[in-house]
């Protein structure tokens, strides 16, 4: 896993910063935006960052 620059989906209320996040990886290109968008970090990114999941 790797923490990278944040990105988010305009359809989602959270942002992502981990390449191991399935939700973050599944964002469609048309909805993808760089940066946090002022949104909180997604729960899945928090989990993978803390080593709960691989
Ligand atoms: Zn995420």
mmCIF file of the protein (N, C-alpha, C, O) and its ligand, coordinates in Angstrom:
data_MODEL
# 
_entry.id   MODEL 
# 
loop_
_entity.id 
_entity.type 
_entity.pdbx_number_of_molecules 
1 polymer     1 
2 non-polymer 1 
# 
_entity_poly.entity_id                      1 
_entity_poly.type                           'polypeptide(L)' 
_entity_poly.nstd_linkage                   no 
_entity_poly.nstd_monomer                   no 
_entity_poly.pdbx_seq_one_letter_code       
;(UNK)(UNK)(UNK)(UNK)(UNK)(UNK)(UNK)(UNK)(UNK)(UNK)(UNK)(UNK)(UNK)(UNK)(UNK)(UNK)
(UNK)(UNK)(UNK)(UNK)(UNK)(UNK)(UNK)(UNK)(UNK)(UNK)(UNK)(UNK)(UNK)(UNK)(UNK)(UNK)
(UNK)(UNK)(UNK)(UNK)(UNK)(UNK)(UNK)(UNK)(UNK)(UNK)(UNK)(UNK)(UNK)(UNK)(UNK)(UNK)
(UNK)(UNK)(UNK)(UNK)(UNK)(UNK)
;
_entity_poly.pdbx_seq_one_letter_code_can   XXXXXXXXXXXXXXXXXXXXXXXXXXXXXXXXXXXXXXXXXXXXXXXXXXXXXX 
_entity_poly.pdbx_strand_id                 A 
# 
loop_
_entity_poly_seq.entity_id 
_entity_poly_seq.num 
_entity_poly_seq.mon_id 
_entity_poly_seq.hetero 
1 1  UNK n 
1 2  UNK n 
1 3  UNK n 
1 4  UNK n 
1 5  UNK n 
1 6  UNK n 
1 7  UNK n 
1 8  UNK n 
1 9  UNK n 
1 10 UNK n 
1 11 UNK n 
1 12 UNK n 
1 13 UNK n 
1 14 UNK n 
1 15 UNK n 
1 16 UNK n 
1 17 UNK n 
1 18 UNK n 
1 19 UNK n 
1 20 UNK n 
1 21 UNK n 
1 22 UNK n 
1 23 UNK n 
1 24 UNK n 
1 25 UNK n 
1 26 UNK n 
1 27 UNK n 
1 28 UNK n 
1 29 UNK n 
1 30 UNK n 
1 31 UNK n 
1 32 UNK n 
1 33 UNK n 
1 34 UNK n 
1 35 UNK n 
1 36 UNK n 
1 37 UNK n 
1 38 UNK n 
1 39 UNK n 
1 40 UNK n 
1 41 UNK n 
1 42 UNK n 
1 43 UNK n 
1 44 UNK n 
1 45 UNK n 
1 46 UNK n 
1 47 UNK n 
1 48 UNK n 
1 49 UNK n 
1 50 UNK n 
1 51 UNK n 
1 52 UNK n 
1 53 UNK n 
1 54 UNK n 
# 
loop_
_struct_asym.id 
_struct_asym.entity_id 
A 1 
B 2 
# 
loop_
_chem_comp.id 
_chem_comp.type 
_chem_comp.mon_nstd_flag 
UNK 'L-peptide linking' . 
ZN  non-polymer         . 
# 
_pdbx_entity_nonpoly.entity_id   2 
_pdbx_entity_nonpoly.name        ? 
_pdbx_entity_nonpoly.comp_id     ZN 
# 
_pdbx_nonpoly_scheme.asym_id         B 
_pdbx_nonpoly_scheme.entity_id       2 
_pdbx_nonpoly_scheme.mon_id          ZN 
_pdbx_nonpoly_scheme.ndb_seq_num     1 
_pdbx_nonpoly_scheme.pdb_seq_num     101 
_pdbx_nonpoly_scheme.auth_seq_num    101 
_pdbx_nonpoly_scheme.pdb_mon_id      ZN 
_pdbx_nonpoly_scheme.auth_mon_id     ZN 
_pdbx_nonpoly_scheme.pdb_strand_id   A 
_pdbx_nonpoly_scheme.pdb_ins_code    . 
# 
loop_
_atom_site.group_PDB 
_atom_site.id 
_atom_site.type_symbol 
_atom_site.label_atom_id 
_atom_site.label_alt_id 
_atom_site.label_comp_id 
_atom_site.label_asym_id 
_atom_site.label_entity_id 
_atom_site.label_seq_id 
_atom_site.pdbx_PDB_ins_code 
_atom_site.Cartn_x 
_atom_site.Cartn_y 
_atom_site.Cartn_z 
_atom_site.occupancy 
_atom_site.B_iso_or_equiv 
_atom_site.pdbx_formal_charge 
_atom_site.auth_seq_id 
_atom_site.auth_comp_id 
_atom_site.auth_asym_id 
_atom_site.auth_atom_id 
_atom_site.pdbx_PDB_model_num 
ATOM   1   N  N  . UNK A 1 1  ? 0.847   -1.192 0.000   1.00 0.00 ? 1   UNK A N  1 
ATOM   2   C  CA . UNK A 1 1  ? 0.000   0.000  0.000   1.00 0.00 ? 1   UNK A CA 1 
ATOM   3   C  C  . UNK A 1 1  ? 0.879   1.238  0.000   1.00 0.00 ? 1   UNK A C  1 
ATOM   4   O  O  . UNK A 1 1  ? 2.051   1.195  0.375   1.00 0.00 ? 1   UNK A O  1 
ATOM   5   N  N  . UNK A 1 2  ? 0.295   2.319  -0.422  1.00 0.00 ? 2   UNK A N  1 
ATOM   6   C  CA . UNK A 1 2  ? 1.064   3.560  -0.477  1.00 0.00 ? 2   UNK A CA 1 
ATOM   7   C  C  . UNK A 1 2  ? 0.140   4.743  -0.296  1.00 0.00 ? 2   UNK A C  1 
ATOM   8   O  O  . UNK A 1 2  ? -0.932  4.826  -0.895  1.00 0.00 ? 2   UNK A O  1 
ATOM   9   N  N  . UNK A 1 3  ? 0.583   5.645  0.541   1.00 0.00 ? 3   UNK A N  1 
ATOM   10  C  CA . UNK A 1 3  ? -0.155  6.895  0.689   1.00 0.00 ? 3   UNK A CA 1 
ATOM   11  C  C  . UNK A 1 3  ? 0.331   7.854  -0.387  1.00 0.00 ? 3   UNK A C  1 
ATOM   12  O  O  . UNK A 1 3  ? 1.532   8.078  -0.540  1.00 0.00 ? 3   UNK A O  1 
ATOM   13  N  N  . UNK A 1 4  ? -0.602  8.408  -1.118  1.00 0.00 ? 4   UNK A N  1 
ATOM   14  C  CA . UNK A 1 4  ? -0.264  9.284  -2.234  1.00 0.00 ? 4   UNK A CA 1 
ATOM   15  C  C  . UNK A 1 4  ? -1.034  10.591 -2.100  1.00 0.00 ? 4   UNK A C  1 
ATOM   16  O  O  . UNK A 1 4  ? -1.753  10.794 -1.121  1.00 0.00 ? 4   UNK A O  1 
ATOM   17  N  N  . UNK A 1 5  ? -0.889  11.461 -3.063  1.00 0.00 ? 5   UNK A N  1 
ATOM   18  C  CA . UNK A 1 5  ? -1.640  12.713 -3.044  1.00 0.00 ? 5   UNK A CA 1 
ATOM   19  C  C  . UNK A 1 5  ? -3.135  12.415 -3.055  1.00 0.00 ? 5   UNK A C  1 
ATOM   20  O  O  . UNK A 1 5  ? -3.570  11.497 -3.751  1.00 0.00 ? 5   UNK A O  1 
ATOM   21  N  N  . UNK A 1 6  ? -3.916  13.159 -2.311  1.00 0.00 ? 6   UNK A N  1 
ATOM   22  C  CA . UNK A 1 6  ? -5.347  12.856 -2.200  1.00 0.00 ? 6   UNK A CA 1 
ATOM   23  C  C  . UNK A 1 6  ? -6.109  13.058 -3.502  1.00 0.00 ? 6   UNK A C  1 
ATOM   24  O  O  . UNK A 1 6  ? -5.740  13.867 -4.353  1.00 0.00 ? 6   UNK A O  1 
ATOM   25  N  N  . UNK A 1 7  ? -7.182  12.291 -3.620  1.00 0.00 ? 7   UNK A N  1 
ATOM   26  C  CA . UNK A 1 7  ? -8.119  12.463 -4.745  1.00 0.00 ? 7   UNK A CA 1 
ATOM   27  C  C  . UNK A 1 7  ? -9.505  12.153 -4.220  1.00 0.00 ? 7   UNK A C  1 
ATOM   28  O  O  . UNK A 1 7  ? -9.653  11.608 -3.126  1.00 0.00 ? 7   UNK A O  1 
ATOM   29  N  N  . UNK A 1 8  ? -10.520 12.497 -4.993  1.00 0.00 ? 8   UNK A N  1 
ATOM   30  C  CA . UNK A 1 8  ? -11.886 12.224 -4.565  1.00 0.00 ? 8   UNK A CA 1 
ATOM   31  C  C  . UNK A 1 8  ? -12.797 12.105 -5.779  1.00 0.00 ? 8   UNK A C  1 
ATOM   32  O  O  . UNK A 1 8  ? -12.434 12.457 -6.901  1.00 0.00 ? 8   UNK A O  1 
ATOM   33  N  N  . UNK A 1 9  ? -13.995 11.594 -5.508  1.00 0.00 ? 9   UNK A N  1 
ATOM   34  C  CA . UNK A 1 9  ? -15.021 11.542 -6.540  1.00 0.00 ? 9   UNK A CA 1 
ATOM   35  C  C  . UNK A 1 9  ? -16.018 12.652 -6.270  1.00 0.00 ? 9   UNK A C  1 
ATOM   36  O  O  . UNK A 1 9  ? -16.390 12.898 -5.122  1.00 0.00 ? 9   UNK A O  1 
ATOM   37  N  N  . UNK A 1 10 ? -16.445 13.313 -7.318  1.00 0.00 ? 10  UNK A N  1 
ATOM   38  C  CA . UNK A 1 10 ? -17.440 14.370 -7.132  1.00 0.00 ? 10  UNK A CA 1 
ATOM   39  C  C  . UNK A 1 10 ? -18.774 13.780 -6.698  1.00 0.00 ? 10  UNK A C  1 
ATOM   40  O  O  . UNK A 1 10 ? -19.664 14.515 -6.271  1.00 0.00 ? 10  UNK A O  1 
ATOM   41  N  N  . UNK A 1 11 ? -18.924 12.462 -6.802  1.00 0.00 ? 11  UNK A N  1 
ATOM   42  C  CA . UNK A 1 11 ? -20.164 11.805 -6.393  1.00 0.00 ? 11  UNK A CA 1 
ATOM   43  C  C  . UNK A 1 11 ? -20.090 11.283 -4.965  1.00 0.00 ? 11  UNK A C  1 
ATOM   44  O  O  . UNK A 1 11 ? -21.079 10.769 -4.441  1.00 0.00 ? 11  UNK A O  1 
ATOM   45  N  N  . UNK A 1 12 ? -18.933 11.409 -4.335  1.00 0.00 ? 12  UNK A N  1 
ATOM   46  C  CA . UNK A 1 12 ? -18.734 10.857 -3.001  1.00 0.00 ? 12  UNK A CA 1 
ATOM   47  C  C  . UNK A 1 12 ? -18.496 11.965 -1.993  1.00 0.00 ? 12  UNK A C  1 
ATOM   48  O  O  . UNK A 1 12 ? -18.059 13.060 -2.347  1.00 0.00 ? 12  UNK A O  1 
ATOM   49  N  N  . UNK A 1 13 ? -18.789 11.670 -0.724  1.00 0.00 ? 13  UNK A N  1 
ATOM   50  C  CA . UNK A 1 13 ? -18.601 12.667 0.331   1.00 0.00 ? 13  UNK A CA 1 
ATOM   51  C  C  . UNK A 1 13 ? -17.267 12.553 1.032   1.00 0.00 ? 13  UNK A C  1 
ATOM   52  O  O  . UNK A 1 13 ? -17.032 13.222 2.038   1.00 0.00 ? 13  UNK A O  1 
ATOM   53  N  N  . UNK A 1 14 ? -16.387 11.706 0.507   1.00 0.00 ? 14  UNK A N  1 
ATOM   54  C  CA . UNK A 1 14 ? -15.090 11.505 1.155   1.00 0.00 ? 14  UNK A CA 1 
ATOM   55  C  C  . UNK A 1 14 ? -13.965 11.596 0.133   1.00 0.00 ? 14  UNK A C  1 
ATOM   56  O  O  . UNK A 1 14 ? -14.199 11.531 -1.074  1.00 0.00 ? 14  UNK A O  1 
ATOM   57  N  N  . UNK A 1 15 ? -12.738 11.747 0.632   1.00 0.00 ? 15  UNK A N  1 
ATOM   58  C  CA . UNK A 1 15 ? -11.580 11.702 -0.268  1.00 0.00 ? 15  UNK A CA 1 
ATOM   59  C  C  . UNK A 1 15 ? -10.714 10.492 0.078   1.00 0.00 ? 15  UNK A C  1 
ATOM   60  O  O  . UNK A 1 15 ? -10.880 9.875  1.130   1.00 0.00 ? 15  UNK A O  1 
ATOM   61  N  N  . UNK A 1 16 ? -9.791  10.162 -0.820  1.00 0.00 ? 16  UNK A N  1 
ATOM   62  C  CA . UNK A 1 16 ? -8.928  8.998  -0.656  1.00 0.00 ? 16  UNK A CA 1 
ATOM   63  C  C  . UNK A 1 16 ? -7.475  9.429  -0.774  1.00 0.00 ? 16  UNK A C  1 
ATOM   64  O  O  . UNK A 1 16 ? -7.151  10.420 -1.429  1.00 0.00 ? 16  UNK A O  1 
ATOM   65  N  N  . UNK A 1 17 ? -6.592  8.645  -0.112  1.00 0.00 ? 17  UNK A N  1 
ATOM   66  C  CA . UNK A 1 17 ? -5.159  8.952  -0.239  1.00 0.00 ? 17  UNK A CA 1 
ATOM   67  C  C  . UNK A 1 17 ? -4.326  7.687  -0.196  1.00 0.00 ? 17  UNK A C  1 
ATOM   68  O  O  . UNK A 1 17 ? -3.133  7.731  0.106   1.00 0.00 ? 17  UNK A O  1 
ATOM   69  N  N  . UNK A 1 18 ? -4.961  6.543  -0.501  1.00 0.00 ? 18  UNK A N  1 
ATOM   70  C  CA . UNK A 1 18 ? -4.215  5.288  -0.417  1.00 0.00 ? 18  UNK A CA 1 
ATOM   71  C  C  . UNK A 1 18 ? -4.500  4.425  -1.646  1.00 0.00 ? 18  UNK A C  1 
ATOM   72  O  O  . UNK A 1 18 ? -5.654  4.227  -2.025  1.00 0.00 ? 18  UNK A O  1 
ATOM   73  N  N  . UNK A 1 19 ? -3.438  3.920  -2.258  1.00 0.00 ? 19  UNK A N  1 
ATOM   74  C  CA . UNK A 1 19 ? -3.600  3.154  -3.497  1.00 0.00 ? 19  UNK A CA 1 
ATOM   75  C  C  . UNK A 1 19 ? -4.239  1.784  -3.254  1.00 0.00 ? 19  UNK A C  1 
ATOM   76  O  O  . UNK A 1 19 ? -4.636  1.110  -4.204  1.00 0.00 ? 19  UNK A O  1 
ATOM   77  N  N  . UNK A 1 20 ? -4.340  1.367  -1.974  1.00 0.00 ? 20  UNK A N  1 
ATOM   78  C  CA . UNK A 1 20 ? -4.960  0.083  -1.664  1.00 0.00 ? 20  UNK A CA 1 
ATOM   79  C  C  . UNK A 1 20 ? -6.458  0.191  -1.450  1.00 0.00 ? 20  UNK A C  1 
ATOM   80  O  O  . UNK A 1 20 ? -7.112  -0.816 -1.180  1.00 0.00 ? 20  UNK A O  1 
ATOM   81  N  N  . UNK A 1 21 ? -7.013  1.379  -1.563  1.00 0.00 ? 21  UNK A N  1 
ATOM   82  C  CA . UNK A 1 21 ? -8.440  1.584  -1.314  1.00 0.00 ? 21  UNK A CA 1 
ATOM   83  C  C  . UNK A 1 21 ? -9.252  1.203  -2.552  1.00 0.00 ? 21  UNK A C  1 
ATOM   84  O  O  . UNK A 1 21 ? -9.136  1.836  -3.601  1.00 0.00 ? 21  UNK A O  1 
ATOM   85  N  N  . UNK A 1 22 ? -10.073 0.165  -2.417  1.00 0.00 ? 22  UNK A N  1 
ATOM   86  C  CA . UNK A 1 22 ? -10.874 -0.281 -3.554  1.00 0.00 ? 22  UNK A CA 1 
ATOM   87  C  C  . UNK A 1 22 ? -11.843 0.791  -4.016  1.00 0.00 ? 22  UNK A C  1 
ATOM   88  O  O  . UNK A 1 22 ? -12.013 1.025  -5.213  1.00 0.00 ? 22  UNK A O  1 
ATOM   89  N  N  . UNK A 1 23 ? -12.471 1.432  -3.054  1.00 0.00 ? 23  UNK A N  1 
ATOM   90  C  CA . UNK A 1 23 ? -13.440 2.470  -3.402  1.00 0.00 ? 23  UNK A CA 1 
ATOM   91  C  C  . UNK A 1 23 ? -12.754 3.591  -4.181  1.00 0.00 ? 23  UNK A C  1 
ATOM   92  O  O  . UNK A 1 23 ? -13.269 4.079  -5.187  1.00 0.00 ? 23  UNK A O  1 
ATOM   93  N  N  . UNK A 1 24 ? -11.592 3.980  -3.697  1.00 0.00 ? 24  UNK A N  1 
ATOM   94  C  CA . UNK A 1 24 ? -10.855 5.055  -4.382  1.00 0.00 ? 24  UNK A CA 1 
ATOM   95  C  C  . UNK A 1 24 ? -10.415 4.643  -5.763  1.00 0.00 ? 24  UNK A C  1 
ATOM   96  O  O  . UNK A 1 24 ? -10.419 5.447  -6.695  1.00 0.00 ? 24  UNK A O  1 
ATOM   97  N  N  . UNK A 1 25 ? -10.026 3.362  -5.896  1.00 0.00 ? 25  UNK A N  1 
ATOM   98  C  CA . UNK A 1 25 ? -9.554  2.876  -7.193  1.00 0.00 ? 25  UNK A CA 1 
ATOM   99  C  C  . UNK A 1 25 ? -10.683 2.724  -8.204  1.00 0.00 ? 25  UNK A C  1 
ATOM   100 O  O  . UNK A 1 25 ? -10.449 2.726  -9.412  1.00 0.00 ? 25  UNK A O  1 
ATOM   101 N  N  . UNK A 1 26 ? -11.905 2.593  -7.703  1.00 0.00 ? 26  UNK A N  1 
ATOM   102 C  CA . UNK A 1 26 ? -13.039 2.351  -8.594  1.00 0.00 ? 26  UNK A CA 1 
ATOM   103 C  C  . UNK A 1 26 ? -13.731 3.620  -9.065  1.00 0.00 ? 26  UNK A C  1 
ATOM   104 O  O  . UNK A 1 26 ? -14.735 3.556  -9.774  1.00 0.00 ? 26  UNK A O  1 
ATOM   105 N  N  . UNK A 1 27 ? -13.202 4.763  -8.677  1.00 0.00 ? 27  UNK A N  1 
ATOM   106 C  CA . UNK A 1 27 ? -13.800 6.019  -9.128  1.00 0.00 ? 27  UNK A CA 1 
ATOM   107 C  C  . UNK A 1 27 ? -13.671 6.133  -10.648 1.00 0.00 ? 27  UNK A C  1 
ATOM   108 O  O  . UNK A 1 27 ? -12.597 5.934  -11.215 1.00 0.00 ? 27  UNK A O  1 
ATOM   109 N  N  . UNK A 1 28 ? -14.777 6.454  -11.280 1.00 0.00 ? 28  UNK A N  1 
ATOM   110 C  CA . UNK A 1 28 ? -14.744 6.606  -12.738 1.00 0.00 ? 28  UNK A CA 1 
ATOM   111 C  C  . UNK A 1 28 ? -14.041 7.902  -13.111 1.00 0.00 ? 28  UNK A C  1 
ATOM   112 O  O  . UNK A 1 28 ? -14.083 8.892  -12.381 1.00 0.00 ? 28  UNK A O  1 
ATOM   113 N  N  . UNK A 1 29 ? -13.405 7.865  -14.252 1.00 0.00 ? 29  UNK A N  1 
ATOM   114 C  CA . UNK A 1 29 ? -12.583 9.014  -14.670 1.00 0.00 ? 29  UNK A CA 1 
ATOM   115 C  C  . UNK A 1 29 ? -13.383 10.314 -14.690 1.00 0.00 ? 29  UNK A C  1 
ATOM   116 O  O  . UNK A 1 29 ? -12.876 11.376 -14.329 1.00 0.00 ? 29  UNK A O  1 
ATOM   117 N  N  . UNK A 1 30 ? -14.623 10.213 -15.112 1.00 0.00 ? 30  UNK A N  1 
ATOM   118 C  CA . UNK A 1 30 ? -15.420 11.433 -15.251 1.00 0.00 ? 30  UNK A CA 1 
ATOM   119 C  C  . UNK A 1 30 ? -15.739 12.051 -13.890 1.00 0.00 ? 30  UNK A C  1 
ATOM   120 O  O  . UNK A 1 30 ? -16.044 13.240 -13.796 1.00 0.00 ? 30  UNK A O  1 
ATOM   121 N  N  . UNK A 1 31 ? -15.665 11.225 -12.827 1.00 0.00 ? 31  UNK A N  1 
ATOM   122 C  CA . UNK A 1 31 ? -15.956 11.726 -11.490 1.00 0.00 ? 31  UNK A CA 1 
ATOM   123 C  C  . UNK A 1 31 ? -14.703 12.018 -10.682 1.00 0.00 ? 31  UNK A C  1 
ATOM   124 O  O  . UNK A 1 31 ? -14.789 12.544 -9.572  1.00 0.00 ? 31  UNK A O  1 
ATOM   125 N  N  . UNK A 1 32 ? -13.549 11.685 -11.224 1.00 0.00 ? 32  UNK A N  1 
ATOM   126 C  CA . UNK A 1 32 ? -12.287 11.830 -10.521 1.00 0.00 ? 32  UNK A CA 1 
ATOM   127 C  C  . UNK A 1 32 ? -11.839 13.284 -10.459 1.00 0.00 ? 32  UNK A C  1 
ATOM   128 O  O  . UNK A 1 32 ? -11.874 14.010 -11.452 1.00 0.00 ? 32  UNK A O  1 
ATOM   129 N  N  . UNK A 1 33 ? -11.413 13.692 -9.253  1.00 0.00 ? 33  UNK A N  1 
ATOM   130 C  CA . UNK A 1 33 ? -10.817 15.010 -9.092  1.00 0.00 ? 33  UNK A CA 1 
ATOM   131 C  C  . UNK A 1 33 ? -9.621  14.888 -8.161  1.00 0.00 ? 33  UNK A C  1 
ATOM   132 O  O  . UNK A 1 33 ? -9.645  14.107 -7.210  1.00 0.00 ? 33  UNK A O  1 
ATOM   133 N  N  . UNK A 1 34 ? -8.580  15.657 -8.432  1.00 0.00 ? 34  UNK A N  1 
ATOM   134 C  CA . UNK A 1 34 ? -7.434  15.678 -7.527  1.00 0.00 ? 34  UNK A CA 1 
ATOM   135 C  C  . UNK A 1 34 ? -7.754  16.532 -6.312  1.00 0.00 ? 34  UNK A C  1 
ATOM   136 O  O  . UNK A 1 34 ? -8.571  17.450 -6.371  1.00 0.00 ? 34  UNK A O  1 
ATOM   137 N  N  . UNK A 1 35 ? -7.086  16.205 -5.201  1.00 0.00 ? 35  UNK A N  1 
ATOM   138 C  CA . UNK A 1 35 ? -7.275  16.969 -3.974  1.00 0.00 ? 35  UNK A CA 1 
ATOM   139 C  C  . UNK A 1 35 ? -8.348  16.359 -3.085  1.00 0.00 ? 35  UNK A C  1 
ATOM   140 O  O  . UNK A 1 35 ? -9.004  15.386 -3.455  1.00 0.00 ? 35  UNK A O  1 
ATOM   141 N  N  . UNK A 1 36 ? -8.513  16.948 -1.907  1.00 0.00 ? 36  UNK A N  1 
ATOM   142 C  CA . UNK A 1 36 ? -9.466  16.392 -0.945  1.00 0.00 ? 36  UNK A CA 1 
ATOM   143 C  C  . UNK A 1 36 ? -10.884 16.865 -1.214  1.00 0.00 ? 36  UNK A C  1 
ATOM   144 O  O  . UNK A 1 36 ? -11.841 16.236 -0.762  1.00 0.00 ? 36  UNK A O  1 
ATOM   145 N  N  . UNK A 1 37 ? -11.030 17.950 -1.935  1.00 0.00 ? 37  UNK A N  1 
ATOM   146 C  CA . UNK A 1 37 ? -12.362 18.502 -2.168  1.00 0.00 ? 37  UNK A CA 1 
ATOM   147 C  C  . UNK A 1 37 ? -13.003 19.019 -0.902  1.00 0.00 ? 37  UNK A C  1 
ATOM   148 O  O  . UNK A 1 37 ? -14.205 19.283 -0.868  1.00 0.00 ? 37  UNK A O  1 
ATOM   149 N  N  . UNK A 1 38 ? -12.189 19.166 0.162   1.00 0.00 ? 38  UNK A N  1 
ATOM   150 C  CA . UNK A 1 38 ? -12.735 19.622 1.434   1.00 0.00 ? 38  UNK A CA 1 
ATOM   151 C  C  . UNK A 1 38 ? -13.531 18.539 2.148   1.00 0.00 ? 38  UNK A C  1 
ATOM   152 O  O  . UNK A 1 38 ? -14.277 18.816 3.087   1.00 0.00 ? 38  UNK A O  1 
ATOM   153 N  N  . UNK A 1 39 ? -13.362 17.290 1.685   1.00 0.00 ? 39  UNK A N  1 
ATOM   154 C  CA . UNK A 1 39 ? -14.103 16.159 2.259   1.00 0.00 ? 39  UNK A CA 1 
ATOM   155 C  C  . UNK A 1 39 ? -13.212 15.401 3.241   1.00 0.00 ? 39  UNK A C  1 
ATOM   156 O  O  . UNK A 1 39 ? -11.988 15.471 3.134   1.00 0.00 ? 39  UNK A O  1 
ATOM   157 N  N  . UNK A 1 40 ? -13.806 14.675 4.199   1.00 0.00 ? 40  UNK A N  1 
ATOM   158 C  CA . UNK A 1 40 ? -13.019 13.864 5.135   1.00 0.00 ? 40  UNK A CA 1 
ATOM   159 C  C  . UNK A 1 40 ? -12.430 12.633 4.459   1.00 0.00 ? 40  UNK A C  1 
ATOM   160 O  O  . UNK A 1 40 ? -12.895 12.212 3.400   1.00 0.00 ? 40  UNK A O  1 
ATOM   161 N  N  . UNK A 1 41 ? -11.406 12.062 5.079   1.00 0.00 ? 41  UNK A N  1 
ATOM   162 C  CA . UNK A 1 41 ? -10.781 10.847 4.554   1.00 0.00 ? 41  UNK A CA 1 
ATOM   163 C  C  . UNK A 1 41 ? -11.725 9.670  4.667   1.00 0.00 ? 41  UNK A C  1 
ATOM   164 O  O  . UNK A 1 41 ? -12.423 9.522  5.670   1.00 0.00 ? 41  UNK A O  1 
ATOM   165 N  N  . UNK A 1 42 ? -11.750 8.819  3.629   1.00 0.00 ? 42  UNK A N  1 
ATOM   166 C  CA . UNK A 1 42 ? -12.684 7.694  3.623   1.00 0.00 ? 42  UNK A CA 1 
ATOM   167 C  C  . UNK A 1 42 ? -12.277 6.620  4.637   1.00 0.00 ? 42  UNK A C  1 
ATOM   168 O  O  . UNK A 1 42 ? -11.097 6.481  4.957   1.00 0.00 ? 42  UNK A O  1 
ATOM   169 N  N  . UNK A 1 43 ? -13.250 5.870  5.137   1.00 0.00 ? 43  UNK A N  1 
ATOM   170 C  CA . UNK A 1 43 ? -12.999 4.878  6.178   1.00 0.00 ? 43  UNK A CA 1 
ATOM   171 C  C  . UNK A 1 43 ? -12.061 3.779  5.696   1.00 0.00 ? 43  UNK A C  1 
ATOM   172 O  O  . UNK A 1 43 ? -11.220 3.298  6.455   1.00 0.00 ? 43  UNK A O  1 
ATOM   173 N  N  . UNK A 1 44 ? -12.204 3.384  4.437   1.00 0.00 ? 44  UNK A N  1 
ATOM   174 C  CA . UNK A 1 44 ? -11.360 2.314  3.915   1.00 0.00 ? 44  UNK A CA 1 
ATOM   175 C  C  . UNK A 1 44 ? -9.898  2.753  3.869   1.00 0.00 ? 44  UNK A C  1 
ATOM   176 O  O  . UNK A 1 44 ? -9.002  1.970  4.185   1.00 0.00 ? 44  UNK A O  1 
ATOM   177 N  N  . UNK A 1 45 ? -9.660  3.995  3.479   1.00 0.00 ? 45  UNK A N  1 
ATOM   178 C  CA . UNK A 1 45 ? -8.289  4.512  3.476   1.00 0.00 ? 45  UNK A CA 1 
ATOM   179 C  C  . UNK A 1 45 ? -7.728  4.538  4.887   1.00 0.00 ? 45  UNK A C  1 
ATOM   180 O  O  . UNK A 1 45 ? -6.550  4.243  5.090   1.00 0.00 ? 45  UNK A O  1 
ATOM   181 N  N  . UNK A 1 46 ? -8.553  4.886  5.863   1.00 0.00 ? 46  UNK A N  1 
ATOM   182 C  CA . UNK A 1 46 ? -8.099  4.886  7.251   1.00 0.00 ? 46  UNK A CA 1 
ATOM   183 C  C  . UNK A 1 46 ? -7.697  3.486  7.675   1.00 0.00 ? 46  UNK A C  1 
ATOM   184 O  O  . UNK A 1 46 ? -6.671  3.305  8.332   1.00 0.00 ? 46  UNK A O  1 
ATOM   185 N  N  . UNK A 1 47 ? -8.497  2.489  7.303   1.00 0.00 ? 47  UNK A N  1 
ATOM   186 C  CA . UNK A 1 47 ? -8.220  1.112  7.708   1.00 0.00 ? 47  UNK A CA 1 
ATOM   187 C  C  . UNK A 1 47 ? -6.939  0.601  7.082   1.00 0.00 ? 47  UNK A C  1 
ATOM   188 O  O  . UNK A 1 47 ? -6.096  0.045  7.786   1.00 0.00 ? 47  UNK A O  1 
ATOM   189 N  N  . UNK A 1 48 ? -6.770  0.770  5.790   1.00 0.00 ? 48  UNK A N  1 
ATOM   190 C  CA . UNK A 1 48 ? -5.581  0.246  5.149   1.00 0.00 ? 48  UNK A CA 1 
ATOM   191 C  C  . UNK A 1 48 ? -4.339  0.979  5.658   1.00 0.00 ? 48  UNK A C  1 
ATOM   192 O  O  . UNK A 1 48 ? -3.261  0.391  5.748   1.00 0.00 ? 48  UNK A O  1 
ATOM   193 N  N  . UNK A 1 49 ? -4.489  2.251  5.986   1.00 0.00 ? 49  UNK A N  1 
ATOM   194 C  CA . UNK A 1 49 ? -3.348  3.026  6.485   1.00 0.00 ? 49  UNK A CA 1 
ATOM   195 C  C  . UNK A 1 49 ? -2.945  2.546  7.866   1.00 0.00 ? 49  UNK A C  1 
ATOM   196 O  O  . UNK A 1 49 ? -1.772  2.629  8.230   1.00 0.00 ? 49  UNK A O  1 
ATOM   197 N  N  . UNK A 1 50 ? -3.901  2.045  8.644   1.00 0.00 ? 50  UNK A N  1 
ATOM   198 C  CA . UNK A 1 50 ? -3.590  1.602  9.998   1.00 0.00 ? 50  UNK A CA 1 
ATOM   199 C  C  . UNK A 1 50 ? -3.207  0.121  10.025  1.00 0.00 ? 50  UNK A C  1 
ATOM   200 O  O  . UNK A 1 50 ? -2.915  -0.424 11.090  1.00 0.00 ? 50  UNK A O  1 
ATOM   201 N  N  . UNK A 1 51 ? -3.206  -0.535 8.857   1.00 0.00 ? 51  UNK A N  1 
ATOM   202 C  CA . UNK A 1 51 ? -2.739  -1.905 8.778   1.00 0.00 ? 51  UNK A CA 1 
ATOM   203 C  C  . UNK A 1 51 ? -3.786  -2.954 9.125   1.00 0.00 ? 51  UNK A C  1 
ATOM   204 O  O  . UNK A 1 51 ? -3.445  -4.121 9.319   1.00 0.00 ? 51  UNK A O  1 
ATOM   205 N  N  . UNK A 1 52 ? -5.061  -2.556 9.208   1.00 0.00 ? 52  UNK A N  1 
ATOM   206 C  CA . UNK A 1 52 ? -6.121  -3.509 9.518   1.00 0.00 ? 52  UNK A CA 1 
ATOM   207 C  C  . UNK A 1 52 ? -6.342  -4.439 8.330   1.00 0.00 ? 52  UNK A C  1 
ATOM   208 O  O  . UNK A 1 52 ? -6.613  -5.628 8.496   1.00 0.00 ? 52  UNK A O  1 
ATOM   209 N  N  . UNK A 1 53 ? -6.222  -3.877 7.129   1.00 0.00 ? 53  UNK A N  1 
ATOM   210 C  CA . UNK A 1 53 ? -6.397  -4.693 5.922   1.00 0.00 ? 53  UNK A CA 1 
ATOM   211 C  C  . UNK A 1 53 ? -5.149  -4.588 5.067   1.00 0.00 ? 53  UNK A C  1 
ATOM   212 O  O  . UNK A 1 53 ? -4.356  -3.658 5.219   1.00 0.00 ? 53  UNK A O  1 
ATOM   213 N  N  . UNK A 1 54 ? -4.979  -5.550 4.165   1.00 0.00 ? 54  UNK A N  1 
ATOM   214 C  CA . UNK A 1 54 ? -3.872  -5.480 3.227   1.00 0.00 ? 54  UNK A CA 1 
ATOM   215 C  C  . UNK A 1 54 ? -4.383  -5.212 1.845   1.00 0.00 ? 54  UNK A C  1 
ATOM   216 O  O  . UNK A 1 54 ? -3.596  -5.116 0.903   1.00 0.00 ? 54  UNK A O  1 
HETATM 217 ZN ZN . ZN  B 2 .  ? -10.537 5.455  0.263   1.00 0.00 ? 101 ZN  A ZN 1 
# 
